[in-house]
Amino acid sequence: MDLLCAERLADCRLAERDRVIFEDMRVLQNLLDLETVYTPTCNYFGTVQKDIQPFMRKVVSTWMLEVCEEQQCEDQVFPLAVNFLDRFLCICVISRRQLQLVAAVCLLLASKIRQCNSLSVDQLCYYTDHSITPEEIKNWELLVLSKLQWIVTAVTGFDYVDHVLERVDWSKESPLIRRHAHTLVGLCYTEPELIQSRPSLLAAASISAAVRGLNMPSAATALTSVCELTRVDPAAAENVVHHIERVVASETASLQPLPATTSKVSSSASSTGKLISVADETGQPETPTDVQDVYF
C-alpha cells in the first residue's frame, strides 16, 4: 500500500492560539520560578575566564546570530545556544582560540533541542571557514553536555514574548510588535553586559522598547503592564530599554552606506583591538579563531 502525503507547504501556517497555555497563569508562573535555575551563575570575565574578553563574546554571539539567520533557524535556537555558551563559560576555562568551537557546539545542541532539522556539523565547520574540524565538534559536544550536566533546556527571553502579548490588550495595536520584540530579545543576547540578566527582564524590556519604537498608542503604559506580568522591577527594565535603544542607534549608524570607493574593510588588527563587522564576498558569516586577529 502506498503512503502518500497530500499536504501542501503553501497551506502551512502558525499554530492556533492554545487556550490551555495562554489562559492558565500557572504556565507563566512556572517560567518565572524556573528561570533562575538556568541563569548564568557569574560574570565570568576576569574570574573564570582569564583569556576571554567581553568584546570577544560579543563577536562570537553576533556570529551565532548571523548563522541562525542565514540558516533560517527557529527563533528559540539562538538564545538557547547563547545560554548554553554562558553557562559553560561559567564552569570550564578555555582559551580564546576555542571560543568559536564552543559556540558552534552550542548552536548544534540548541538546534537539536528547539527545531526539527538541526544544523549539521559540516555546515558549522563551513561557517567557521573550516578553522575547526567535525571531530572537534563531536568531541566537544560531549564535553559541553557533561559540564552542563546534560541539562539541555532553559527559559529564555523568547519564551515570555507570546505569554505577555496574549495577556495585554494593546498587543493588537500593531502586527509588527511580536517580530520587533523577538528581534530585540535576540539583540540582548549578544550583549555581554546582560549575561546575568533574567530572561523575564530581557523580555519585558524588549517588548517595551518595541512598543516605543513602533510609536504605539500604549507606549506610555506598556512598561508598567509588562512588568506587572513578569514581576520585573520597572526601573531595571527601563535601564535595559535605554541600553537596547543605544545599541540599536549604534547599529543603525554603522549600517549607513560607505563611499563607493570603499569595497572592503582591511582585515589587519588595530592596536586597540576594536572590531568592525564585515562580510566576505560570499556573504558567509565569519568569526576568527582568534578574534583579536581579524576585523568584523
N, C-alpha and C positions, 0 to 999 in steps of 0.2 A: 504494500500500500504506500502510495506517495504522500509525503507530508509536505504541504505547501503553506506558505505564509503570504496572505493577501494584504498584509499591512503596507501602506504607502508612507514613505517618510514625510511627504507633504502634509499628511494628516496628523503628525505628531505635534503635541503641544504640552505646555507645562501641566503638572497635576493640578486638579481642582483643590480648592481650599478644604483642608481637613478640619472639621469642627471639633473632633476629639482632641487634636493638638492645640488649636488656636483658641478654643473656648474654655480650656481647663488650665487655670493658673498654676496648677502643680507642675506643669511642664517647664514653664518659665522659672518657677521656684527651684526646681531641680537643677537647672542650668546655673543659676546663681549660687546654689550651695556647692556645686561641684567644680566651679571654675578655678577656685584657689588651689585645688589639687594639681592642676595642670599648668599653673603659672610658674615661670622660671623662678627658682629659689634665690637667685642672687644676680647682681650686675657683675658679670664675670670678667670684665675688662680690668686688667691690672691685678686681679686677685687670683682667680683660677687660671685665666689665660694670660701668660706673660708676653706672648709673641703676636697677639691679635689685637688690633686697634679698632675703635668704633667705626672709622671710615671703611675699614675692610669688610666689616659686617654689613654696612650699607651697600657696598658694591656687590657683594655676593647675593644679598637678598634681592637687590634690583635685578640681577641676572636671573634669579629663580623666578621672579615675576614675569620677566620677558619670555622665558622658556614656556611658562604656563600659558601666557597669552598666545604665543605662536602656535602651540600645540592645542589651543582651544580646550584647555583643561576645565573641569568643573570649578566653580568659584571657590569651593571649600578646600581645594587641593593646596593652594599657595599658603594660606595662613596656617594650615595644619603642618605643612613642611617646615615653615619658619619656627613653629612651636617646637617641633622635634629638634631642629638645629639649636635653638636656645637652650632647651633642656639638656641636650647632650653636652653643650659647651659649659654648662654649669657643673658638669661632673668629670669630664675627661679632658685632659690637657693635650692639645695638638699644636702643630706648627702652622704658620701661615700658609705653607705650601700644601697643607692637607685640608684647608678650609673649603675649597671648591669641591673636593672629593666628598666631604661630609655633606655639603649642600646638595650634591647630586644624589647621594644615597637617601637623604631626607625627602627629596622630590619623588624618588622611586617608591618609597614606603607610603607617602601620603597619597600618591596616585593609585596605589593598590587598595587603600582603605576607602577613598572617597569617590572613586569613579569606576565604571565598568571596565574600561580599557585602560590599563595602566601604561605609563611611559615605559619604553623599552630601554634596556641597558645600552644598546647600540646608539639610540637617539641621544641619551645623556652624554655618552662619550663624544658624539659628534658636536654637541653644543659646548663642550669644553675644548674644542679643536684638538681632540684626541690627546689631551695632556694627561688624561687618566685612562686606565685600561678596564675592560669588562671584569677581569679577575679582581682588580682592586675594589670595584663597586660591590661585587658579590661578597668579598671578604669583609669589607667594612659594613655591609648591611647587617651581618651577624653581630659585629661589634656594637653598632648603634642600637640594635634591638636589645642586646644584653645590658647595655648601660641604661636604657630606658626601662629595663625590667619587663620588656615586652608589653608595655602599656602604650599601645599604638592608637590611642584616641585622645581627644582633647576637646574642650569647649573653646571655641574661637569667637571673635567678634562677628563673623558671618552668621553664626547660629542665632544671634539675637535680632538681626535686622527684621526678618519676617515676623517674628513674635511681637516686636514693638509696633511695626507698621500695621499689623492686623488689629491692634488694640487701640489705635488712635484715629479719631475722625478725620483729621487733616491730611492723612496719608493719600486721600483720593484727590487732593488738590492738584497733584502733578503726577503724570505717569512715569516720570523720569526719576522720581525720588529713590526708588529701590536700586536702580542701576548706579546712581551717583553715590548712594550710601555704601554700596559694595565696593566701588572704586576707591573711596576714601578709607574704608577699612583696610583694603589692600595696601594703600599708601602708608597707613600707620604701622603695618608690619615690616616695612622697610626702614623704619626709624629706630636707630639704636637707643635713643632717649626713652623710648616707650616699651622697652623689653619687659619690664616688670609690671606694666600697667594691666589691670584686669580687663579681660575681654569685654565685659559689660560697659566699662568706662570707654573703651575704644569705640564700641558700637554706638553708645549714647552720643559721644562727641561727633562721630562721623555722620550720624543721622541729622544732628542739629546743624552741622556745617553744610550738609546737602540742602537742607531746608533754606538756609540763609543764601547759599549760592544760587538757588533757583528763584529767590525772591518770592517765596510763597507767602500768602496772607498770614499764615500762622507762625511766621518766623519768630515773632516776639515771645510766644508762649511755648514753642515746641520743646525747647531745652528743659523747661520745668516738668512738662508731662512725661518726657522720655526718662528723666532722672527719677521720677516717682516710680515708674515701672521697673527700672533696673536697679533701684536702690543705690544710685550713684550720687556723690556729693556734687551739687551744681557748680561749685567753684572749681573743683578738679576737672569737671567736664568742660567748663569754659576755658580753662588753661589749655586743654588738649585741642579744643576748637581753634584757639589762636595759633597753636603750633601747626595744625593742619593748614590753616589759611596762609601761614608764612611759607610752608613748604610748597603749596600749590602755586603761590605767587612766584616763588623762586623757579619752580619747574616751568611755569608758563613763560617766564622771561628767557629761560635758557633755550626754549623752542623757537625763538624768533629766528627768521631766516638769515643765514650767513651771507656775506658778499659773494657774488658769483665767482670771484677768483679763488675762493677757498673751497677746495674739494674734499679735503680730509684732514683731520687733526693729527699732528705728529704723535707717534707712539712712544717717544722718548720720555722718560720720567723727569719731573722737575724736582728741585731740591726741597720744595715744600710738601711734596707727596700728594698734591691736590689732584683729584681725578676728574676727567672730562668725559662725558658719555658720548660715545660714537659707535657706529655700526660698520662692519666691513661691507665690501661691495655686494655680498650676497644677502645682506640683511640678517646674518646669523647672530643671535645674542652671544656675546663672548664675555668671559671673565678670566683674567690671567691666573695662572697657577700661583705666581707671586704677585699680589695685587699692587705692590709698590713699583713694579717694573713697567706697567703699561697704563696709558691714559684711557679713560672711558668717557 
